[in-house]
Amino acid sequence: MRADGVVRVAGIVDPGALGQSEWLVRLRCRPGSVAAIADALAKREDVSWVALCAAGSEITCAVRSRTQEQRDDLLGRQLPRTAAVLDIQASAMLRQFIGGRGHYWAALRGTLTPEQEAALGIDGAPFTEAPVVAREPVRLTPEDERLLAVLADDGRASLVDLAAAADLTPGRASRRLQTLLERRAVHIDVEIAATALGYHARANLLLRVHPSAVKSLGRALAQLPEIAFAAAVTGPHNLHAVAHCRDLDELFEFTSDHVGSLPGLQSMEVSPLLRHVKQAGTLLSGDRLA
């Protein structure tokens, strides 16, 4: 599956652990310009997720800049000055409920037996809800940066490879990696090409929820196997989620029966993804991970 571009394991740096916020951005563009803008955004290391939506006139992306200067340059200068960009909506992530550190979703349901899951140590939710931005940021050393660069290429890299890249002994590399994992500076992510597994209807769900229900509804979304990502955000829609379904009929049933009936929901915009360009730092080629 890895060789076929269906699964990829990578180490993903969390800007929140470095004291930086993550932003979800919607760009409305001139017709005919979205592909070039999306490809340019996908080439940036601080943009981790890029998709085309709204009949090819809109781009959604996740900005995960490591510094405030890098973020301000992209959101405050480069994108507003791009002539083909007609409108920008940027929302700061306030709380992530699911996604990023592995999750169960419909494509994996029933793949392993209960005995196999027990052998892997799967007990309880694989994602732990936590504040998005750490109050005590991690300060990365040059050795950390070299170690993280190797994990970005291959999340299954050996301690020998990590130690060689960071100019450390395997023991010191192991201890430093454990510290980075415990402080959430990096997580080992399993990227899955959903379309290659038969999930052809993917959509952004932009929800307007009563303020008192944001936490409970976000946590309820995190329990639904069709939801790959859910977070509380700033802006007119205070919850953002991504759903993976097999076809549009299944998407309709899911949003109507499961999401639409959740208490506290006031309105919902369903925006199908026409093409996924990048996810969690991995480029896509057709329905496969590049």
C-alpha positions in Angstrom: 0.0 0.0 0.0 2.9 2.4 0.7 4.5 1.6 -2.7 1.1 2.1 -4.4 0.6 5.6 -2.9 -2.3 4.5 -0.7 -0.6 5.0 2.7 2.3 7.1 3.8 3.9 7.5 7.3 5.4 10.9 8.1 6.5 12.9 11.1 4.4 16.1 11.2 5.6 19.1 13.2 2.9 20.8 15.2 3.3 24.6 15.1 1.1 24.9 18.2 3.9 23.2 20.3 6.2 25.9 19.0 3.9 28.7 20.2 2.3 29.4 16.8 -1.4 29.3 15.8 -2.8 27.3 12.9 -5.2 28.9 10.4 -7.8 27.5 8.0 -8.1 29.7 4.9 -10.7 30.0 2.2 -9.7 31.8 -1.0 -12.2 32.8 -3.7 -10.4 33.2 -7.0 -10.9 34.3 -10.5 -12.0 31.5 -12.9 -9.1 29.7 -14.5 -6.6 30.7 -11.8 -7.3 28.3 -9.0 -5.1 25.4 -10.2 -2.0 27.6 -10.4 -2.6 29.2 -7.0 -3.3 25.8 -5.4 -0.2 24.3 -6.8 1.9 27.3 -5.6 0.4 27.0 -2.1 1.1 23.2 -2.0 4.8 23.8 -2.6 5.1 25.8 0.6 6.3 23.9 3.7 4.0 26.0 5.9 0.9 25.0 4.0 -0.1 21.5 5.0 -3.5 20.9 3.4 -4.8 22.2 0.0 -8.1 21.4 -1.8 -10.2 22.8 -4.6 -13.9 23.4 -3.9 -17.0 25.3 -5.0 -17.0 24.2 -8.7 -13.3 25.1 -9.1 -13.5 28.8 -7.9 -12.4 28.3 -4.3 -9.4 26.9 -2.5 -9.2 25.8 1.1 -5.9 25.4 2.9 -4.3 25.0 6.3 -1.5 27.4 7.2 0.9 25.9 9.8 3.7 28.5 9.9 6.5 28.0 12.4 6.9 31.8 13.0 4.6 34.7 13.2 6.6 36.5 10.5 6.2 33.6 8.1 2.4 33.5 8.7 1.9 37.3 8.4 3.9 37.4 5.2 1.6 34.8 3.6 -1.8 35.9 4.9 -1.1 39.7 5.2 1.0 40.4 2.2 1.4 37.7 -0.4 -2.1 36.4 -0.8 -3.9 39.9 -0.6 -1.5 41.1 -3.4 -2.3 38.2 -5.7 -4.5 39.7 -8.4 -6.4 36.4 -9.0 -7.5 36.2 -5.3 -10.9 37.9 -5.0 -11.6 37.2 -1.3 -9.8 35.8 1.7 -11.4 34.3 4.8 -8.9 33.2 7.5 -10.0 31.5 10.7 -7.7 30.7 13.6 -8.1 27.2 15.0 -9.2 27.3 18.7 -9.5 23.6 19.6 -9.0 20.5 17.6 -11.3 17.6 18.3 -10.1 14.9 15.9 -7.3 14.5 13.2 -3.6 14.7 12.9 -2.5 12.0 15.3 -4.3 9.1 13.8 -8.0 8.4 13.9 -10.5 5.7 13.1 -12.7 6.3 10.2 -15.0 4.3 7.9 -12.4 3.0 5.5 -10.6 1.2 8.4 -13.7 -0.1 10.1 -13.5 -3.9 10.7 -10.0 -4.2 9.0 -8.5 -5.7 12.2 -9.9 -8.2 14.5 -10.4 -7.3 18.2 -7.4 -9.5 19.0 -5.2 -7.7 16.4 -6.2 -4.3 17.8 -5.4 -5.5 21.3 -2.0 -6.7 20.2 -1.3 -3.2 18.8 -2.3 -1.6 22.1 -5.3 0.2 20.7 -7.4 1.0 23.8 -9.5 4.1 23.7 -9.4 7.2 21.5 -6.2 7.5 19.5 -6.5 11.3 19.5 -6.3 13.4 22.7 -8.1 16.7 22.6 -5.7 19.5 23.9 -5.1 23.2 23.6 -4.0 24.2 20.1 -1.1 26.5 21.2 1.2 25.5 24.0 1.7 28.0 26.8 5.3 26.9 27.2 6.6 26.5 23.6 9.2 24.0 22.6 12.5 25.5 21.5 14.0 23.4 18.7 17.7 22.9 18.5 19.6 22.5 15.2 19.8 18.8 16.0 16.1 18.7 16.4 15.6 20.3 13.0 17.7 17.7 11.3 16.0 14.9 13.1 12.5 16.3 12.2 13.6 16.7 8.5 14.3 12.9 8.3 10.9 12.1 9.9 9.1 14.4 7.5 10.5 12.2 4.7 9.9 8.9 6.4 8.0 8.5 9.7 9.4 5.0 10.0 13.0 6.1 9.9 15.3 4.1 12.2 17.1 5.5 15.3 20.3 4.9 13.4 19.2 7.1 10.6 17.9 9.8 12.9 21.1 9.7 14.9 23.3 10.0 11.8 21.3 13.0 10.5 21.3 14.8 13.8 24.9 13.9 14.6 23.8 12.2 17.9 24.2 8.7 19.3 21.2 6.4 18.8 20.5 6.6 22.5 20.5 10.4 22.6 18.4 10.5 19.4 15.9 8.2 21.0 15.6 10.3 24.1 15.2 13.5 22.2 12.6 12.0 19.9 10.6 10.8 22.9 10.7 14.3 24.4 9.5 15.9 21.1 6.7 13.3 21.0 5.7 13.9 24.6 5.6 17.6 24.1 3.6 17.3 20.9 6.3 19.0 18.8 5.9 16.2 16.3 3.5 13.3 15.8 3.8 10.3 13.6 0.9 10.5 11.1 -0.4 7.8 8.8 -1.7 9.5 5.7 -4.3 7.6 3.7 -5.4 8.3 0.1 -9.2 8.2 0.8 -10.2 8.2 -2.9 -8.0 5.2 -3.6 -10.0 3.3 -1.0 -13.3 4.2 -2.6 -14.2 7.4 -0.8 -15.1 9.7 -3.7 -17.3 12.2 -1.9 -15.3 14.4 0.5 -16.5 17.7 1.8 -15.7 20.6 4.1 -18.5 21.0 6.6 -18.8 24.6 7.8 -21.0 24.6 10.9 -22.6 27.5 12.8 -23.2 26.2 16.3 -24.6 27.8 19.5 -21.6 28.9 21.6 -22.7 26.7 24.5 -22.7 23.7 22.3 -19.4 24.0 20.4 -17.5 21.6 22.7 -20.2 19.0 22.9 -20.9 19.1 19.2 -17.2 19.0 18.3 -16.6 16.0 20.5 -19.7 14.3 19.0 -18.3 14.8 15.5 -15.0 13.2 16.6 -16.9 10.0 17.4 -18.3 9.7 13.8 -16.1 7.4 11.6 -16.8 9.5 8.5 -15.2 12.6 10.1 -11.5 12.8 9.4 -11.0 16.3 11.0 -13.0 18.6 13.3 -12.0 21.8 15.0 -13.5 24.9 16.6 -12.5 28.0 14.7 -13.0 31.8 14.7 -15.3 33.5 12.2 -18.9 33.2 11.1 -18.8 29.4 11.2 -17.4 28.3 14.5 -16.8 24.6 13.7 -15.0 23.2 10.7 -15.0 19.5 9.8 -14.0 17.3 6.9 -16.1 14.3 6.0 -15.2 11.3 3.8 -18.1 9.3 2.2 -18.3 6.8 -0.7 -20.6 8.9 -2.9 -22.8 11.9 -2.8 -25.8 10.0 -1.6 -23.9 8.7 1.4 -22.7 12.3 2.0 -26.3 13.5 1.9 -27.5 10.8 4.3 -24.6 11.4 6.7 -25.0 15.2 6.8 -28.8 15.0 7.1 -29.2 12.2 9.6 -26.0 12.2 11.7 -24.7 15.8 11.6 -27.9 17.6 11.0 -29.5 16.0 14.1 -26.8 17.0 16.5 -28.1 19.4 19.3 -26.9 22.9 19.1 -26.4 23.0 15.3 -27.9 26.2 13.8 -26.8 25.9 10.1 -24.4 24.0 8.0 -22.6 24.6 4.6 -21.5 21.5 2.8 -18.7 22.2 0.3 -17.6 19.2 -1.7 -13.9 18.8 -2.5 -13.3 18.7 -6.2 -9.6 17.9 -6.0 -7.3 17.3 -3.1 -3.8 18.7 -3.9 -2.0 18.2 -0.5 -2.8 16.7 2.8 -0.6 16.9 6.0 2.4 17.8 4.0 2.0 15.1 1.3 1.3 16.0 -2.3 -1.3 14.0 -4.2 -1.2 12.8 -7.8 -4.7 11.9 -8.9 -6.1 9.6 -6.2 -2.7 8.6 -4.8 -0.1 10.1 -2.4 2.9 11.3 -4.4 
